[in-house]
Every structure is written in structure tokens, then in C-alpha cells.
Amino acid sequence: MKKFVVAILTCILILTSTSCSKGDDINPDIITGSGILELAEPKEESIPQASYAPESPDSNLSLQSPQSNGGAAGSSLFQATSSQTVSSLVSGSLASSQASSQQQSSSSSSGSSSGNSDQFPETPGDSSEVKSVWISYLELDSLLKGKSKSQFTSNIDSVFTNAVNFGLNTVFVQVRPFGDAIYPSDLFPWSYLATGTEGKDPGFDPLAIMVHMAHNKGLKIEAWINPYRVRSDSSSRPLSSDNQAQIWLNEGNDSVVKYGNIISYNPARPQARKLIIDGVIEIVQNYDVDGIHFDDYFYPTTDAAFDQAAYNEYKSSGGSMSLSNWRMENVNQLVRDVYTAVKSSGGGSVRFGISPQANIENNYNSQYSDVKKWMSNTGYLDYICPQVYFGFDNSAYPFESTVNLWNNLIKVNSVDLYIGLSPYKIGQTDQWAGSGKNEWLNTTDILKRMVLCSRQASKYQGFSLYRYDSLFGSGISNQVKTERENLKGIL
């Protein structure tokens, strides 16, 4: 009998050892001894190409082709098929935190990962909770373009009134979407969103109107900026002659790069970085904004040709970083400098935050956004707002596990966590969600459950809804109205 028991124990030890070694082979160099997530640097030839439409709600998706079985898109580092698989990418306190969260979720929902309404305590958020909505250039196209001052004032009054009546307290308004401005600027041309033509003055200041009106209604307003983007791949609008990007293109100055139809400021060039920082200072000094907000758009492509000249100069001068790490440091420098500029120009009261993709691999492999560094050190940002556009049943990135992952990546007390939510998915098939693709079709309270779930995270300080028209636009469905009312009940 003793021999039999020994034999069984020996088999268990062998199997356990084999299992552990296989896990190490799958994710080399991802976990440090301290339990901090480290992303293995991808081989240059295997880096996927990024191709996103402006403000594409699907930018959180993996860049690789969806699996043939209709499941979520694959990824080299985050090839997760369950919340447990996501947890396997972290160790120590992070892994145990997620495991505990998942056990509580399983217990309270009788094994369902969808999250019942009674799964999370319905406690109201405290007075400091940020309850925000994104107002993008897509909304401004109808609210502002071609409108008179009085027409725009009336339009934005309705938008802000709806936000306040719903229980929101903050708006992120896109004021510089394409290397342009919806305010009079000495650095950037008037946006086509003002009159339909880039560079043409509408005769009034939309940003001044919005700041004044927001504050009168008790709303905070943050200026949402796309720092590098001048034109996306889908845009064919000509640049105005006074656009700095056009001036540099005419001079052959690669502080701006034309890559196919894409036009982007070059993150590697100090001139481009200074222009972006000066633009932030201009807003903070001229307008009583409550914050500066960046979204997830940084590098527009992974192609080495995009900034090859600048990288060659770096290597020739003795630089040793890989292209990926060098690009990340270029973005890091901008983020650090913008943070410093915001604090020095805004008297310390103006906040700076970034809303990256919730898919961490995409941030590193396509945008070259070193989000872990920003959340592990002071001097980069005041808050991080990952776009967690995933349902509770998403096969690759279940909502609750993804929130916990981001929460545990924050290593300094000066960085708050906001959660970006996706009401635009209500009533839609989520084609990349694997077995959770139908989760949004008949839901009536998923947004409510997401906020209640997020409130359980220790670093959580608020949420933002993408985007205004998805909740308040004309022609919204009865399902959206029901979701809206259920969410309103906990605000």
C-alpha cells in the first residue's frame, strides 16, 4: 500500500512540474520575481500592423485574425480563453487578487460569469467619483459644423443638460482631433468641424462657450486631444496652407510623416513634441479646463519605414534600444513633458489622463504605449482610463478580470483608475467576444453592473461612457433607454 501511495505522489509531482514548465515556455520573460507584469519584446518581423479608423470602437481588439471557430481574436501574449487564463499572466498579489475576485464572482452568481444585478453591492459612488461621457468629433460634426454661434450654444446646452440630468459630472470633449482646433489657436488651424473647411474661422470660440456653459451647469470639462494624428488612413480632406503639418511637408521636414494616406507628427522629433506640448500649454493658459485628456492613438503604424531616418540617427549616435523600446521611450517623453506642462501651466489643479486600449498587448505592440510605466511611476499622469469595451462573458478579456488587471498594475497612489465603458455595443452582436458574442443583444442592465463591479476596485475613481450619441442620440432603441435608466439609478 505504501509503495502504491508513493507511486501516486511521484506521478503527481511529475505532472505538476511538467505543467509549470509548459506555462513558462508559453510566456517567457513576462513575469518578474516581484510579480510585476513585463511584456516580452516582440520580434520585429512578427509585429502586427495596426489599421484603425478614427475613434474605432473596435480598437481594443487583438490585431490578429479572428479564430476560425468564431472565438475572440488571438494574440501572442494575451491568448486568453477564460478569466483564469488572463490571471495566469500575472503572479504574486496580482494573480491572487484576480483569483479571489473570480471566486467571489462565481459564488455570488451561481457559476455565471455574466454578473447578476445582485452580484455587486448597489452602493452609490462617493462625491469624488468621476461620471463622464466622451463627446467626440463625430458628435461635433452635427453639433458644430456650419452652425452659427447661437445654434451651437443651443446645441451644446442640450447636450450638457442631458448629461447633468442623467447624473454625470464630467465631459471629455474632443477639441483637437486631426492636428486642428475647435478654438482660435496660434499653433493649429481651425478644424473643418467648425465650418466644413479647415482653416476657416467660424466667427466665435466653441471651446470658450463649452467651458463657460459646463461650469455653469456644475460639469467639469476636459480637453480631449489626439497629439500626433493629422490625417487618418480614411481621410482625404486637404490640409490648410497654414497647417504646420503642411508647412513641414513642403519643407521636407520629417517632424511630420506622410505614410500612405496617414499624416502624423513624428514622435521621434523634438520639433513635433514641442508643438504638441505648446498646444497643451495654449489650452491650459487660455481656458479654464479641468483637464487634458489623450486617448489611445499614438504611433499610427508598426512599419519600420515610418520613422526609419530618425531611428537610424539614434543608432548611429550610439543608441542601443530596439525599435520597439525606442518608440515607447519617444511616447514616454511626450507623456512626461505634457504632464509637467499641465502642472506648471495650470497651477496644479488641472489633471492629465490617458485612455488607452484595455488590450495591453495592443498598447505595446502597435501604439508603443508603455502603460505599465505610466502607472508605476509619478510624473506621467493623474489617471488612467482603459477602454474596457468587453462584456462579462468575453472569452478573451472578461470585464471583471480586465478591470482587476488594470487596477493591480497601478503601483503609485497618485494615479487613479477610471473605466471606459461601451454603450455603443448595446443591442449588438460582439463578434470578437467568442462565447460572449451575444451578451449585449438582450441585456437591460450591463452598464449598471459594470459600474457596480468597477466600484469594487481599490484604485477606482470613476468611469466614462463612449460616446454621447450612443446613449442620448436621436433614434436610440428602447433597450438603450432601459439600460440608461438602470444605470441612472446608481449614479
N, C-alpha and C positions, 0 to 999 in steps of 0.2 A: 504493500500500500504506500509506504514511504517513497519507494522508487517511482511509483506512478505519479504521486504529488510533485516530486522533484522534476520529473519529465514535463509535467504540465506547466510548472512555473518557468522552466527553461524555455519552453516554446513561447510563452507569453513575453518573456524578456527579449527574445529574438525578434518577435513580431513588432514589439514596441520600438526597438532600436531601428528596425528597417523602416518603419513608418516615419520616425523622426528624421532619418537621413533623407528620405524622399522629400519631405517638406523642405529641408534645407536646399535640396537641389532645385526645387521649383522657384524659390525666391532668394537667390544669392544676394548677400550684402544688403538686404532690405532692413533687417532689424539690428540695431546696435545693442551693446551689452546693457545700456541704460534703459532700453525699452523705447527709445525714440525712433520713429519711422524714418528710414533713409531710403530714398528711391535709387535703385541701381541705375547707373547711366546707360542709356540705350546705345547700341551700336549705330553709328551714323547711317549705315545703309538700310537699317531696319526702322528708322523713324518714320511714322506715318505722315502723310500730307494732310494739312488742315485746310478745309474749304468750307467756310461758314457764310451764310447770308447775314446781313446786319441784324443784330439782336435776334438771331435764330434761336427759338426756344429749345431746339434740339442740340445746342452746342455742348450740353453736358454729356452727350452720348459718346461712347467709345468711337474712335476714328476708324476702326477696322470694320470689315463687312460683317453683317449680322450672321449668326449661325444658321445653318441650313434648316434646323429644326424650329426656327421661328423664335428662338430664345434671344436674350439680350446680346448685344454686340460683344465680341471677345476683346481681350486686352492682354498685353504681355505681362503686366504687373498686377492687375486687378481682375483676374479672370474668376470672379466670384459667382457662385451659383446659389448661395444662401447667405444669410446673415452670419452664420458661423464661419463661412469662408472669408468674408470681409474681416472678421475678427482675427483670423489666422495671420493677417498681415502685420499685426502689432503684438507686442509682448508686454510682460510686466503689468503695471497698473492699467494700461490702456486695454489690454486683452481682457483682464478680469472685470474691468468696468463694463465692457460691452457684453461679456458673458452674463454678468449679473443682470444687466438690462434686459437681455433676451430671455433669461429665466423668468423674470418678473412678468415680461410681456406674455410669455407662453402660459404662465399660471393664471394671469388675470383674464386672458382672452380664450381660455379653454383650448389652447393649442393653435388658435388662429393668429396669423401674422398681420391681419388686416387692421387690427386695433379697433375694438368696440368703443362706443362713446363713453362707457363707464370704465374703460381701461385706465384712463388717466384722470386724476382728480380735477374737477371743474372749478379750480380756484382762479379768481381773476388775476391778471397781471398787475404788478405794482405800478406806482405812478411813474417810475422811470422807464417802463417798457416802451421801446420804440415800436410803433404800429404804423407801418409805412406802405406806400404804393409807388411803383415806378410809373412815371409819366414820360413816355418815350417820344422820339421824333415821329413815330407812327401816329400818336395822338395829336402832336403838334401840327402834323400835316393838315388836319381838318380844323383844329382849334385856331391856328395862327395864319397859315399861308393865305395871302391875299386878303386878309381881313383888315378893317380899319381899327384904330385904337379902341373905340367904343365896342366894336364887335368882339375883339379879342378879350377885352376886360369882362364883358358879359359871359363869354365862353368859359374863361378860366375861373370866374366867380362860381359858376355852376359846378365845375369840377371840384374846386376846393370845398364848396358847401356839401357836396355829396360825401367827400372824404371825412369831413368833420361829423356830419350826421351819422355816418357809419361807425364812428368811434376811432378813426385813425388820427394820428397826431403829427405825422411827418410825410413829406413828399420828396421823392428823388426826381428832379426834373432834368431832362437831357438838354443841356444848354450849348454843348459843343460836340455834335455827333460826327461831323465829317471835316475836321480841320477848319471849321467855320464857327460862327457865333450867332446866337439869337439875342445879342445885345451889342451896343456900339463898342467896338474894340479897336485899339491901335495896333493889334497884332494879327488878328484874324478877320477875314471878310464876313460881311453879313451872310447868314445862311440862306439858302434857297427856301427854307421853311418860312421865311418872313414874307417874301413877295412872290416866290416862284423862280427868282433869278438870283444866283449867287452874286454878292457884292452890291445889291440894290438895297438902299435904306428904306425901311417902311415908314419912317417919319415918327416913330415912337420907340420906346425901350421896353420890350416884352418882359425882360428879366426884372427890371425895376418894378413893373406892375405886379409881377408874381410875388416878389419878396414882400412888397407892401401888403398885398392882399392876404398872403399866407399868414403873416404875423398878426394882422388884424383879426383873423379868424382863429388864432391860437395854434396855428400849424408851424412846425419847423420846416425849413426848406433847405435842401442840399443841392448844390450844382453838380449835376452828373456830366462827366467829361469822358470822351474817348480820346486818350492822349495822342496815340500815333496815327490813327486811321484818318485818311484824307478821302479816299475813294475805295469802296469795296469792289469785289470782282463783278458784281451785278450792276454796278453804276456806270452810266455813260454820260453823266452831266459834266459839262466843261468847267474847268477852273476859271475863276475870275482873274483878270490880269494883275490884281493887287494881292492875290493869294500868295503867301510866302512859299508855298509848295511850288506854284507855277514859276515864281522867280528863280528858285533854286534849280528847278528842272531846266529852265532856259540857260542857266549858267553852267549846267553840268555838275552841280554840287550834289554829292550823294548823301547830303543830310536828309534828302528826301529820295525815295526809290520808287520807280515805276516798274511793277512786276506784273506783266500781262495787263489786265485792266485795273489791278490793285495799285493804289498810290498810298504810300505810308511814310511817315517820318522814320528815320533810321535810328533805332535805339542805341546804336554804337557811336553816334556822332554827337559831340558836345554842343554843337550849334542847335541841333534838334532838341536836345534835352533842355537847353536854356530857353528856347522858345516855349516849350510846354510849361516849364516852371514859371516863366514870366507871365504866361497866360493865367496860371493859377493865382499868382500874386495880384494880377489885374482884377480878377473877380473878387478876391477876398478884400482888397482895399477899397473897391468901388461899390460893393454891395454887402448888405448885412445878411449874408447867407450863414446858415448854421453848420454847413459842412461842405466838403469837396468829396465827390463820390466817383470812383472809377469802376467800370465793370470788368469783364473777363478778356477784353481784346487787347493783346499786347503784340507779339510777333504775328504777322499775317500769314506766314508760311514757314515750313521747315526746310525749304530748299536752301542748300548752302550757297547758291549763287546770289541770294538776296543781298547779303552783306559781305560778300567774299573779299572785296577790296579792303574793307575795314579790318576783317579778321586776319588777312594776310599781313597787314601793317602791324597788328598786335603780335602776331607770331614772329615777325622779323625783328621786332624790338625786344625779343626775349620772352614773350608771354608763353606760358605753358598750359593754360587751361584748354580743355576740349571746346569745340564749337558750342556744344550744349551748355556747358558751365559758363563759358564766356558770355553767351547770350543772356543767361539767367542773371549774371552779375551786372550786365547793362541795365536790365529791368530793375534789379535791386537798387542800383544807384539812383535811378529816377524816383523810385518809391521813397527812398531815404530823403532825397533832396526836396521832393514835394512835401513830405511830412514836415521837414524843417521850415520850408517856406510858409506853409499853412500856419504853423505855430508862431512864427516870427511876425507874420503879416496880420494874423487875426487876433493877436493879443492873448493867445492860448485858449480862447473859448470856441474857436472853430474846429470841428472834428474832420478827420480824414479817414476814409474807409474804402475798402475794395470788395467787390462782389465777384469772386472767381467761380469757375465751374466746380461743381461738387465732385466730379470725377477727378481725383487728384492726379492720376496719370496724365490726363489731358493737359493739366496745368503745366506739368514738367515737360512733356514730350512734344507739345505743339505750341503752347503760348510762352514757354520758358519762364513761367511764374514760380518763383521759389516760395510758395505759400507757407511751407513749414518754417522757413527762416523768418518770415514776417511775423509769425505767431509765436516765435521762440525768443524774440529779442525786442527790446524797447527801441523807439526811434523809427519805426516803419509805418505803423498805422494805429488808429484808435479802435477800429472794429474790423472784423472780417464777416462777410455776408455770403457764404457759399450758396449757390443756386441749387438747392436740394429739390430738383424738379422730378422726384421719384416718389412712387407710391409706397405704402407699407408692404405690398406684396411684390415689389420689383425684384426679379430674380437675381440681378447683379448688385444692386445698390438699394437694399430695403431702407425706407425712410429713417426708421428709428436708429438703426445701426450706423447709417451715414451721419446723422446728427451727432451721435456719440463719438464717432471717429473724429469729426472736426472739433468737437468740444474738448477732447483729450489731447489734441495737437496744440492747443493753446497753452503755452508754458509761462506766460508772464501775466500779471494781474492787470496790466494796462490795456490789454486787448479784450474787447467784448465780442460776443458771438451773436450775430443776427442770422436768421434763417430765411433764405429766399424761397418763396412758395409759388406754385404754378397753377393758378386758377384757370389759365387758358386750356388746361387739359380736361376740364370737367366736361363729361359727355362724350369724350373722345377715346378711341382705341389707342393705347400707348404701345405702339408697335415694337418698341425696343425693350419692353419690360419683361419679356419672357412669359412665364406663367402668370404674371400680374398684369398682362396687357389689357384685360377687361375691367380692371379695378375702378377706373374712372367713369365707366359707362353709366352706372345707375346709382352712384354714390350721392348722398344728400348731406354728409357732414364730414367729408375727408379733410377739409381745410380746418375746421374746428378741432378735429383730432390731432392734426399736425401741430397746431399751435399749443394745445394742451401737452402733447408729447414733448415739444421743444422746451416748454417751460420747466421740464424736469432736469434739463442740462445745467450743470453748475455755472458755466460761463455765459449762459443765455441772457440776452438783454433786449431782444426784440425780433421782429420779422418784417419782411417786405413782400408785397404781392406783385407778381408780374402778370399782367400790367393793368392799367386803369380800365381800358375798354373791355377787358375780359370779365370784369365784374359790373361795370356801370355803363358800358356802351349800348348803343341802340340795338334792339333785336336780340338781346340775351334770352336764353331759354328759361323756362320755369325751373328747370333743375338748378341752373346757376343762381336764380333768385332764392331757392330754398337753401342752397349752400351758403349764400350770402347772409341770410337771416340767421342760420345756425351759428355761423362764425361771429356775427354781430353780438349774439347772446353772451359771449365770453369776453368781449372787449371792454 
